Amino acid sequence: MGTLPYPLVSDWRRQTIKDYKVFNEKGEVAIRSVFVVNKEGIITYINTSFKADQKEDYEAVFSELEKLTKQ
């Protein structure tokens, strides 16, 4: 996979998705969501209904990321 410029999280026990309230009990998987976390560890953006086929959803995430790069 190579080196990534950000950390990855593994959630075998599904605790993180439960804590973030994005656990889909029917499939026992995460609901497709986006969380942007700043350098201080504060969540600055949440979208728990992210649609991969919706350009607007990506634009909203990129907009939030751009704000963070200007801080």
Secondary structure as GFF3:
##gff-version 3
##sequence-region A 1 71
A	DSSP	alpha_helix	15	19	.	.	.	ID=ss1
A	DSSP	beta_strand	23	24	.	.	.	ID=ss2
A	DSSP	beta_strand	29	30	.	.	.	ID=ss3
A	DSSP	beta_strand	34	37	.	.	.	ID=ss4
A	DSSP	beta_strand	43	47	.	.	.	ID=ss5
A	DSSP	alpha_helix	55	69	.	.	.	ID=ss6
###
